[in-house]
Amino acid sequence: MIRVRQLIVLGIALVLVGCALTRPPLPAVENPIAERCLAFYDDLDGLVAEHGVSPSRPERITGFPYLRMTRFLASYSRQDLDGAALQSWLEHLAAADREARSIELASLEPSIKSKLNSHYGDNLAALLQDCVQTLVSNDLANPERLALLRKRTKTSFEYRLLNRILGLYPLSSIPVRVGVHRYHTETLTVYAQPLETLPVRGQLRRFRSPSLVDTIDLPTTVARDALGIPVPTASQLQSLFAMHAPVWEIDVAGSYDLPGRPFWHSKGRPDVDHSEALVYHYPSYTRWQGQTLMQLNYVLWFAERPRVGRVDIFSGRLDGLLWRVTLNTDGTVLIYDSMHTCGCYHYFFPTAALTLRSESQQLPEPPLVPQSAPQLVDGQSLVIRVSSSSHYIQRLYADTPSGQTLHWREYRELYTTPVMGGGYRSLFRSDGLVAGSARLERWLLWPMGIPSAGAMRERGRHATAFLGRRHFDDAELLDNLFQPVSVSEH
């Protein structure tokens, strides 16, 4: 019996070795400067792996250490790009790496940074930029490497197939389907109520982003690159965030309803300091009807979703609410959508320009559209009503902005979340999850394939449907679910 097992193990090992031996090598770089740059990137990656923090998204691309991909950028791998468009694609992939790498380098201890600077010189950023230019030029001139890049620029799914297989997904999804349908029905019932009749557990408090009227810098059109991707200036982007920032009207019944800054207790438990009300933000992009559109993302963090009753499978430490604004090519709002930072409770609020596709209603988990987006007039802001404890969005309406000021924070600051007692660590683990934010629901929903369902997670790691498969940052999400309203329907 032992010999049989040994033979099986040996056979598997030989197969694996054979696969490794027959795997085609990477196309040669054939450029001494490019080779030195690749070695330089390998050194940096090794240093960060040992001493630093690395975002799990955007994803790395094997064999191309100077590039990283988002789902949006990966969608271009299916297009036949050439010339300026191809170069622009590589530059965007390189920019994604540059942003992630700046977070990694900032996470290193001062002593490590000092050694790095002494070895490579003080101007590390300039060296990285020189290497990017060298490697982009080299790969643009190498058809083999370009073909390999297209092949490898495929993002991973946030679903585990093995879980669905072992969990007998076709059977286990039946009660989940019933639960999803019930939740959709309950949500639509809430939205059917008059605003003034919505229950209030505590006190309604408004939080608004600071006005940036003096810094508005919005031309009639934002510049676009060879791929058609909007490239606003820093001041234009800041103005866009300020113009479209919502007013949050939150039912505050306890400190767990106050937005603030995440921090770590010394024992590794996540919490939120609400002494200063904060909103985190970052831009993203999507595809719609052959055009690339800009998206504005706003994130609030709460200390917890408190337990209701003796057993509450949805309660737990830390809770986050993300609001996204998708802008049309003319700068007007096309659609709003939201989710909690677990990827749960994904709501769509389309403007009059969109309608659901009939086929999207037949999906295993149809999109939830509880309300159309209200129209705003001059002097009005969008108000988002948020329930206590669960932090569900209960209504959108237009009103004059008022309330306590929210202070802006860059999303990247979450990778240097303060630790009580001193120091910093990333809010996210290497798998994109927030340690200590797990919910009991994960034990019931693991056959759906989503790792630790209900736990908070990093941008780019959000699966938003338990049934079927859907990602918050899917570049074709809007095209797959919605269609333009024809002129005759207006």
C-alpha positions in Angstrom: 0.0 0.0 0.0 2.9 2.4 0.9 4.7 1.6 -2.3 1.5 2.4 -4.3 1.2 5.8 -2.5 4.8 6.5 -3.1 4.4 5.7 -6.8 1.4 8.0 -7.0 3.3 10.9 -5.4 6.3 10.3 -7.6 4.1 10.2 -10.7 2.4 13.5 -9.7 5.8 15.1 -9.1 7.2 13.9 -12.4 4.1 15.4 -14.2 4.6 18.7 -12.4 8.3 18.7 -13.3 7.5 17.8 -16.9 5.0 20.7 -17.1 7.6 23.0 -15.7 10.2 21.8 -18.2 7.9 22.1 -21.2 6.4 25.5 -20.2 7.5 27.9 -22.9 10.0 30.5 -21.7 9.3 34.2 -21.7 10.1 35.9 -24.9 13.6 37.4 -24.7 13.8 41.0 -23.9 17.0 41.4 -26.0 17.8 44.8 -24.5 20.5 45.1 -21.8 18.9 48.3 -20.3 15.5 46.6 -20.3 17.0 43.5 -18.6 18.6 45.7 -15.9 15.2 47.3 -15.4 13.4 44.0 -15.0 16.1 42.9 -12.5 15.5 46.2 -10.7 11.8 45.5 -10.5 12.5 42.0 -9.2 14.6 43.5 -6.4 11.9 45.9 -5.4 9.2 43.2 -5.4 11.4 41.0 -3.2 12.0 43.9 -0.8 8.3 44.7 -0.5 7.4 41.0 -0.1 9.7 40.8 2.9 9.2 44.2 4.5 6.3 46.1 3.1 2.6 46.2 2.2 1.3 45.4 -1.2 -2.3 46.1 -2.5 -3.9 43.0 -3.8 -5.5 45.1 -6.6 -4.6 46.1 -9.2 -3.3 42.7 -10.1 0.2 41.9 -11.2 0.9 40.5 -14.7 3.3 37.6 -14.7 6.4 38.4 -16.7 5.6 42.1 -16.8 6.5 43.5 -13.4 6.2 47.1 -14.5 2.5 46.6 -15.4 -0.6 45.9 -13.3 -4.2 45.5 -14.4 -7.7 46.4 -13.3 -10.8 44.8 -14.8 -11.3 47.9 -16.8 -7.8 47.9 -18.3 -7.9 44.1 -18.9 -11.0 44.6 -21.0 -8.8 46.3 -23.7 -6.8 43.0 -24.2 -9.8 41.8 -26.2 -9.5 44.7 -28.7 -7.2 44.9 -31.7 -5.1 47.9 -30.6 -2.2 49.4 -32.5 -0.3 52.6 -32.7 -1.1 55.3 -30.2 -3.9 53.3 -28.7 -1.7 50.3 -28.0 1.0 52.6 -26.4 -1.7 54.3 -24.3 -2.9 50.9 -23.0 0.6 50.0 -21.9 1.0 53.4 -20.3 -2.2 52.9 -18.3 -1.1 49.5 -17.2 2.2 51.0 -16.1 0.4 53.8 -14.3 -1.6 51.2 -12.3 1.7 49.6 -11.3 3.2 53.0 -10.4 0.2 53.9 -8.1 0.4 50.5 -6.3 4.2 50.6 -6.1 4.1 54.1 -4.5 1.9 52.5 -1.7 4.4 49.7 -1.4 7.4 51.9 -1.1 5.7 54.2 1.3 5.0 51.2 3.6 8.7 50.4 4.0 10.4 51.3 7.3 12.7 54.3 7.2 15.8 52.1 7.6 14.8 50.0 4.6 14.1 53.1 2.5 17.5 54.5 3.5 19.2 51.3 2.3 17.2 51.4 -0.9 18.1 55.0 -1.6 21.8 54.4 -0.9 21.8 51.5 -3.3 19.8 53.1 -6.2 20.2 56.8 -5.5 17.9 59.4 -4.0 15.7 59.8 -7.0 14.0 56.4 -7.1 10.9 57.8 -8.8 12.9 59.1 -11.7 14.6 55.7 -12.1 11.3 54.0 -12.1 9.9 56.4 -14.7 13.0 55.8 -16.9 12.5 52.1 -16.7 8.8 52.3 -17.6 9.7 54.3 -20.7 12.4 51.7 -21.6 10.2 48.7 -21.0 7.1 50.1 -22.8 9.3 50.9 -25.9 10.9 47.5 -25.8 7.5 45.6 -25.5 5.9 47.7 -28.2 8.6 46.6 -30.6 8.3 42.9 -29.6 5.3 41.1 -31.1 5.9 38.0 -29.0 5.8 39.8 -25.7 2.7 41.8 -26.8 1.0 38.6 -27.7 1.9 37.2 -24.3 0.8 40.3 -22.5 -2.7 40.1 -24.2 -2.9 36.5 -23.1 -2.0 37.2 -19.5 -4.0 40.3 -19.1 -7.0 38.4 -17.7 -8.2 39.3 -14.2 -9.2 36.6 -11.8 -12.8 36.0 -10.6 -13.8 36.8 -7.0 -15.6 33.4 -6.9 -14.1 30.1 -5.9 -15.3 27.3 -8.2 -14.2 24.6 -5.7 -16.6 26.0 -3.1 -19.5 25.8 -5.6 -18.6 22.3 -6.5 -18.1 21.0 -3.0 -21.2 23.0 -1.8 -23.4 21.5 -4.5 -24.2 24.9 -5.8 -27.3 23.9 -8.0 -29.0 22.7 -4.8 -27.6 25.0 -2.2 -28.4 28.1 -4.3 -32.2 27.3 -4.1 -32.7 28.7 -0.6 -30.3 31.6 -1.4 -32.4 32.4 -4.4 -35.5 32.5 -2.1 -33.6 34.7 0.4 -32.5 37.2 -2.3 -36.0 37.5 -3.7 -37.4 38.1 -0.2 -34.7 40.8 0.4 -35.4 42.5 -2.9 -39.2 42.5 -2.1 -38.5 44.0 1.4 -36.3 46.7 -0.1 -38.8 47.7 -2.7 -41.4 47.9 0.0 -39.3 50.3 2.0 -38.8 52.5 -1.0 -42.5 52.5 -1.7 -43.1 54.3 1.7 -43.4 58.1 1.8 -40.1 59.5 3.0 -41.6 61.1 6.1 -42.9 57.7 7.3 -39.5 56.0 7.3 -38.7 54.9 10.9 -36.0 56.9 12.9 -34.3 55.0 15.7 -32.1 57.9 16.8 -31.6 61.4 15.4 -31.3 62.3 11.7 -27.9 63.9 11.1 -26.6 65.2 7.8 -23.0 65.0 6.7 -21.8 67.0 3.6 -18.5 67.4 1.8 -16.8 70.7 2.0 -17.6 73.2 -0.8 -14.8 73.8 -3.3 -16.5 76.6 -5.3 -13.3 78.6 -5.4 -11.4 75.8 -7.0 -13.9 74.7 -9.7 -12.0 74.0 -12.9 -14.3 72.3 -15.3 -14.1 73.0 -19.0 -17.0 71.9 -21.2 -15.0 68.8 -22.0 -12.3 66.8 -20.2 -9.4 65.7 -22.4 -9.3 62.1 -23.6 -6.3 60.0 -24.6 -5.8 57.7 -27.7 -8.0 55.0 -26.0 -10.8 57.5 -25.4 -10.2 57.4 -21.6 -10.9 60.7 -19.8 -7.7 62.3 -18.4 -8.8 65.2 -16.2 -6.2 67.4 -14.5 -5.8 67.1 -10.7 -7.9 70.2 -10.1 -10.6 69.1 -12.5 -10.9 65.7 -10.7 -11.0 67.5 -7.4 -13.8 69.7 -8.7 -15.8 66.7 -10.1 -15.7 65.0 -6.7 -16.8 68.2 -5.0 -19.6 68.9 -7.5 -21.1 65.4 -7.3 -20.6 64.7 -3.6 -23.8 63.6 -1.9 -25.2 64.7 1.4 -25.5 61.7 3.7 -28.5 61.8 6.0 -27.9 59.2 8.6 -30.1 57.9 11.4 -27.7 58.1 14.2 -28.7 56.0 17.2 -25.2 55.2 18.4 -21.5 55.8 17.7 -21.6 52.9 15.3 -23.6 55.2 12.9 -20.9 57.9 12.8 -18.5 57.9 9.8 -14.8 58.2 10.5 -11.3 56.9 10.1 -10.5 53.2 10.5 -7.8 52.2 12.9 -6.4 49.0 14.5 -6.6 48.2 18.1 -3.3 46.8 19.5 -4.9 43.3 19.5 -5.7 43.5 15.8 -9.3 44.4 16.0 -10.6 47.0 13.4 -12.4 50.0 14.7 -13.4 53.6 13.6 -12.3 56.9 15.1 -15.4 59.1 14.6 -13.9 62.2 16.2 -13.5 63.6 12.7 -16.1 62.8 10.0 -14.3 61.5 6.9 -15.2 60.4 3.4 -12.6 58.4 1.3 -12.7 58.8 -2.5 -11.1 57.5 -5.7 -11.8 57.6 -9.4 -12.5 54.6 -11.7 -13.7 54.0 -15.3 -16.2 51.9 -17.1 -17.3 51.1 -20.7 -20.7 52.2 -22.0 -22.0 52.0 -25.6 -18.5 52.1 -27.1 -17.4 55.0 -24.9 -15.2 55.1 -21.7 -16.9 56.9 -18.8 -15.4 58.3 -15.6 -16.7 57.2 -12.2 -16.4 58.9 -8.8 -16.3 56.7 -5.8 -17.1 57.9 -2.2 -16.6 55.6 0.8 -17.8 55.9 4.4 -16.5 53.7 7.2 -18.5 52.8 10.4 -17.2 51.0 13.5 -19.6 48.1 13.2 -22.9 46.7 12.2 -24.2 46.1 15.7 -26.0 42.9 16.6 -29.8 42.9 16.6 -31.3 40.1 18.7 -29.6 37.1 20.2 -28.2 35.9 16.9 -27.4 38.2 14.0 -25.5 36.6 11.2 -25.0 40.0 9.5 -23.5 41.8 12.4 -19.8 42.4 12.9 -16.9 44.7 13.3 -16.4 47.5 10.7 -19.0 48.4 8.1 -18.5 50.4 4.9 -20.8 52.1 2.4 -19.6 53.0 -1.1 -21.4 55.4 -3.4 -20.5 55.6 -7.1 -21.4 58.3 -9.6 -21.0 57.4 -13.3 -20.7 60.4 -15.6 -21.8 60.4 -19.2 -19.6 61.8 -22.0 -21.2 65.2 -21.6 -20.3 65.4 -17.9 -23.9 64.8 -16.6 -24.8 61.9 -14.3 -25.7 58.7 -16.2 -26.4 56.4 -13.2 -25.7 56.1 -9.5 -25.0 52.8 -7.7 -24.0 51.8 -4.2 -22.9 48.8 -2.2 -21.5 48.0 1.2 -17.8 47.3 1.2 -18.5 43.6 1.6 -19.9 43.7 -2.0 -23.4 43.2 -0.5 -26.5 45.2 -1.1 -25.7 46.5 -4.6 -28.3 49.0 -5.6 -28.7 50.8 -8.9 -30.3 54.3 -9.3 -30.5 55.0 -13.1 -31.3 58.4 -14.6 -34.1 58.8 -17.2 -31.5 58.0 -19.9 -31.3 54.3 -18.9 -33.6 51.4 -18.6 -33.0 47.8 -17.6 -32.5 45.2 -20.3 -35.3 42.6 -20.4 -32.7 39.8 -20.2 -31.1 41.2 -17.1 -34.4 40.6 -15.3 -33.9 36.9 -16.1 -30.5 36.6 -14.5 -30.1 34.2 -11.5 -29.8 37.3 -9.3 -31.4 40.3 -11.1 -30.0 43.8 -10.4 -31.8 45.6 -7.7 -33.2 49.0 -8.9 -35.2 50.4 -5.9 -35.6 53.9 -7.3 -34.7 56.2 -10.2 -32.2 59.0 -9.7 -33.9 62.3 -8.7 -33.3 65.3 -10.9 -31.3 68.1 -9.4 -31.6 71.8 -10.0 -29.2 74.5 -9.3 -28.5 74.8 -5.6 -29.5 71.3 -4.8 -27.5 68.2 -3.8 -28.4 64.6 -3.8 -29.4 63.5 -0.3 -28.8 59.8 0.7 -30.9 58.6 3.6 -29.1 55.8 5.5 -30.7 53.6 8.2 -29.2 53.1 11.7 -27.2 50.0 12.4 -27.6 48.2 9.1 -26.6 51.3 7.1 -28.9 50.4 4.3 -29.7 53.2 1.8 -33.4 53.8 2.2 -34.0 56.7 -0.2 -32.6 59.3 -2.5 -34.0 62.8 -2.8 -32.9 66.3 -3.8 -32.5 69.1 -1.3 -30.3 72.1 -0.5 -27.0 70.9 1.0 -26.5 71.3 4.8 -25.0 69.4 7.7 -21.7 68.6 9.4 -18.7 68.8 7.2 -17.0 65.6 6.0 -13.3 65.9 5.3 -11.7 64.4 2.2 -9.3 61.5 2.4 -7.6 59.6 -0.4 -8.5 55.9 -0.6 -4.8 55.0 -0.6 -4.6 56.2 3.0 -6.3 53.0 4.0 -3.1 51.1 3.3 -1.5 53.1 6.1 -4.2 52.6 8.7 -3.0 53.7 12.2 -2.5 51.2 15.0 -3.4 52.2 18.5 -0.2 52.6 20.4 1.8 53.6 17.4 2.7 52.5 13.8 0.6 51.7 10.8 -0.6 48.7 8.9 -2.8 48.2 5.8 -6.5 47.9 6.4 -6.5 44.9 4.0 -4.9 41.5 4.1 -3.0 40.1 1.1 -6.3 38.5 0.0 -8.1 41.8 0.0 -10.2 41.1 3.1 -10.2 43.1 6.3 -9.1 40.9 9.2 -11.7 40.9 12.1 -14.6 41.9 9.9 -16.0 38.4 9.2 -19.7 37.7 9.6 -21.5 34.5 10.6 -23.3 34.5 7.3 -20.1 33.2 5.6 -20.8 29.7 7.0 -24.2 29.6 5.3 -23.1 31.2 2.0 -19.8 29.6 1.3 -21.3 27.3 -1.4 -22.0 30.5 -3.4 -18.2 30.7 -3.9 -17.6 34.2 -2.4 -14.7 34.0 0.2 -15.9 35.1 3.6 -19.2 36.5 2.5 -20.1 39.6 4.5 -16.5 40.6 5.4 -15.2 44.0 4.3 -12.8 44.0 1.4 -10.5 46.1 -0.8 -11.6 47.8 -4.0 -11.4 45.5 -7.0 -12.4 42.5 -4.8 -16.1 42.9 -4.7 -18.4 40.1 -6.0 -21.9 41.6 -5.9 -24.1 38.6 -6.6 -24.5 35.4 -4.7 -26.2 33.8 -7.7 -24.4 33.7 -11.0 -21.4 35.9 -11.1 -21.1 39.7 -11.1 -18.3 42.1 -10.1 -18.7 45.7 -9.0 -15.8 46.9 -11.2 -16.7 44.8 -14.3 -16.0 47.1 -17.3 -19.1 45.8 -19.1 -21.4 45.9 -16.1 -23.6 48.7 -17.4 -23.8 47.4 -21.0 -24.7 44.0 -19.7 -27.6 45.2 -17.4 -28.9 48.4 -19.0 -29.7 50.0 -22.3 -30.3 53.6 -23.5 -33.9 54.8 -23.4 -34.9 55.6 -27.0 -36.0 59.1 -28.0 -39.5 57.8 -28.5 -39.7 56.7 -24.9 -38.9 60.1 -23.4 
